[in-house]
Amino acid sequence: MSTENTGKQTALVVGAKGVIGSKLIEHLLTLPEWDVIGLSRRGGEDRADGRLRHIAVDLLDAGDTRAKLAPLEHVTHIFYTAYQHRATWSELVAPNLAMLENTVETVEAAAPGLRHISLMQGYKVYGGHLGPFKTPARETDAQFMPPEFMFDQQRYLEQQQAQSGQRWSWSAIRPAVVGGAALGNPMNLALAIAVYASISKALGLPLRFPGKPGAYDKLVEMTDAGLLAKATVWAAANEGCANQAFNIGNGDIFRWSEMWPKIARWFDMEVGPPLPLALADVMSDKAPLWESIARAHGLAAHSYDTLSSWGFADFVFSWDYDMFGDVSKARRFGFHEYVESERMFYRLFEEFRRNKVIP
Ligand SMILES: NC(=O)c1ccc[n+]([C@@H]2O[C@H](COP(=O)([O-])OP(=O)(O)OC[C@H]3O[C@@H](n4cnc5c(N)ncnc54)[C@H](OP(=O)(O)O)[C@@H]3O)[C@@H](O)[C@H]2O)c1
């Protein structure tokens, strides 16, 4: 890993194995000025050229965090994308705040060149997960009654920055539902759709939208993980974006009623009428079936659990109200990337197929 006087910046990607963090690392490694250190509990493979190093750490454990992160004196940017899942909104607060605090306090003390902390948020800051909310959601929209862990995390950063004498800046990045290819995480919608379609097909069923009846024709927005990675690095590297929040979306919105038949066509399936299903329940007994599909098609050895984001898919498909933000602030500040959501789904499904994740 390169050190001083090389013009290099060192990114600490917290949540390196996540749907968001893994793609962020991939993007940073395409940019020669960055070296990357990835944090997660499971760790990962380092790159032979030294530009990427993984550290396995439990950020909920303050002692482990201090022991593993205190030597990281060259970190210039923290990209915080870690996430601890819990069953209720209130239970999310304590672990997600503790992980951020443990990270920031250790790295602040260790790394004199720390310049920026990027915080991954989402439309939860607008109450999008609670029920019908004001759309398009804007960065200036009013907050709502807590608990909401993303409020606590942002407030913590603002206070910590003030205490540090403003020696670093922050940015808060707010994606819609993220389209990514990482496995083994609780929130991957494209993967859930791909596995649901593959199992439906194996059972000779048409592809039926499993969400609430009202969710089929509402407006939805997605954020491609690659586009999100570019936006995140852009905001962190751009002084004009300091201490600001940005909605980041693909640039289009769609209704499942239009997208679902296209997805069915991609899988070479008929589309059936929508039928509300609790995927977390009806897909829970499908592991043996998946194993036989995997054997028949020579799929890579991933456990069914690793491929199951059913609770998250149920959540997204329960939105019988519009779910989208106004992404014009990022454009006004200079970020102009665009991804067509339909193409994004096809690209992700192709990636799953190429990697033998699905037949
Ligand atoms: N996915 C989406 O569609 C989406 C949409 C909008 C906003 N967001 C927000 O973006 C953030 C990241 O989401 P994501 O979907 O990328 O999350 P994710 O896929 O679940 O990734 C979380 C990362 O955090 C790591 N992690 C969890 N607990 C840890 C611990 N105790 N110590 C060290 N590392 C730990 C995980 O690795 P290990 O398991 O190996 O520790 C993983 O790398 C969240 O705040 C989420 O709400 C996500």
PDBQT file of the ligand as one rigid body, heavy atoms in Angstrom, charges set to zero:
ROOT
HETATM    1  N1  LIG A 401     -29.390  -2.004  -0.535  1.00  0.00    +0.000 N 
HETATM    2  C1  LIG A 401     -30.240  -1.033  -0.838  1.00  0.00    +0.000 C 
HETATM    3  O1  LIG A 401     -31.123  -1.193  -1.721  1.00  0.00    +0.000 OA
HETATM    4  C2  LIG A 401     -30.153   0.314  -0.134  1.00  0.00    +0.000 A 
HETATM    5  C3  LIG A 401     -30.946   1.355  -0.634  1.00  0.00    +0.000 A 
HETATM    6  C4  LIG A 401     -30.867   2.622  -0.041  1.00  0.00    +0.000 A 
HETATM    7  C5  LIG A 401     -30.066   2.808   1.057  1.00  0.00    +0.000 A 
HETATM    8  N2  LIG A 401     -29.317   1.776   1.548  1.00  0.00    +0.000 N 
HETATM    9  C6  LIG A 401     -28.513   2.053   2.746  1.00  0.00    +0.000 C 
HETATM   10  O2  LIG A 401     -27.123   1.951   2.454  1.00  0.00    +0.000 OA
HETATM   11  C7  LIG A 401     -26.404   1.407   3.557  1.00  0.00    +0.000 C 
HETATM   12  C8  LIG A 401     -25.631   0.173   3.079  1.00  0.00    +0.000 C 
HETATM   13  O3  LIG A 401     -26.575  -0.736   2.523  1.00  0.00    +0.000 OA
HETATM   14  P1  LIG A 401     -26.142  -2.091   1.815  1.00  0.00    +0.000 P 
HETATM   15  O4  LIG A 401     -27.382  -2.674   1.225  1.00  0.00    +0.000 OA
HETATM   16  O5  LIG A 401     -24.932  -1.929   0.987  1.00  0.00    +0.000 OA
HETATM   17  O6  LIG A 401     -25.779  -2.956   3.107  1.00  0.00    +0.000 OA
HETATM   18  P2  LIG A 401     -25.233  -4.454   3.142  1.00  0.00    +0.000 P 
HETATM   19  O7  LIG A 401     -25.221  -5.031   1.754  1.00  0.00    +0.000 OA
HETATM   20  O8  LIG A 401     -25.984  -5.186   4.201  1.00  0.00    +0.000 OA
HETATM   21  O9  LIG A 401     -23.715  -4.263   3.568  1.00  0.00    +0.000 OA
HETATM   22  C9  LIG A 401     -23.380  -3.964   4.889  1.00  0.00    +0.000 C 
HETATM   23  C10 LIG A 401     -21.890  -4.086   5.059  1.00  0.00    +0.000 C 
HETATM   24  O10 LIG A 401     -21.580  -3.821   6.434  1.00  0.00    +0.000 OA
HETATM   25  C11 LIG A 401     -20.730  -4.863   6.926  1.00  0.00    +0.000 C 
HETATM   26  N3  LIG A 401     -20.981  -5.015   8.349  1.00  0.00    +0.000 N 
HETATM   27  C12 LIG A 401     -22.165  -5.277   8.964  1.00  0.00    +0.000 A 
HETATM   28  N4  LIG A 401     -21.992  -5.376  10.280  1.00  0.00    +0.000 NA
HETATM   29  C13 LIG A 401     -20.676  -5.181  10.519  1.00  0.00    +0.000 A 
HETATM   30  C14 LIG A 401     -19.874  -5.178  11.688  1.00  0.00    +0.000 A 
HETATM   31  N5  LIG A 401     -20.400  -5.416  12.898  1.00  0.00    +0.000 N 
HETATM   32  N6  LIG A 401     -18.547  -4.937  11.567  1.00  0.00    +0.000 NA
HETATM   33  C15 LIG A 401     -17.993  -4.726  10.338  1.00  0.00    +0.000 A 
HETATM   34  N7  LIG A 401     -18.695  -4.700   9.205  1.00  0.00    +0.000 NA
HETATM   35  C16 LIG A 401     -20.029  -4.943   9.300  1.00  0.00    +0.000 A 
HETATM   36  C17 LIG A 401     -21.132  -6.082   6.095  1.00  0.00    +0.000 C 
HETATM   37  O11 LIG A 401     -20.123  -7.055   5.994  1.00  0.00    +0.000 OA
HETATM   38  P3  LIG A 401     -20.062  -8.328   7.002  1.00  0.00    +0.000 P 
HETATM   39  O12 LIG A 401     -21.454  -8.914   7.007  1.00  0.00    +0.000 OA
HETATM   40  O13 LIG A 401     -19.016  -9.226   6.418  1.00  0.00    +0.000 OA
HETATM   41  O14 LIG A 401     -19.669  -7.765   8.297  1.00  0.00    +0.000 OA
HETATM   42  C18 LIG A 401     -21.327  -5.463   4.723  1.00  0.00    +0.000 C 
HETATM   43  O15 LIG A 401     -20.070  -5.335   4.104  1.00  0.00    +0.000 OA
HETATM   44  C19 LIG A 401     -27.453   1.097   4.634  1.00  0.00    +0.000 C 
HETATM   45  O16 LIG A 401     -27.529   2.153   5.548  1.00  0.00    +0.000 OA
HETATM   46  C20 LIG A 401     -28.757   1.021   3.849  1.00  0.00    +0.000 C 
HETATM   47  O17 LIG A 401     -29.882   1.370   4.636  1.00  0.00    +0.000 OA
HETATM   48  C21 LIG A 401     -29.341   0.533   0.967  1.00  0.00    +0.000 A 
ENDROOT
TORSDOF 0
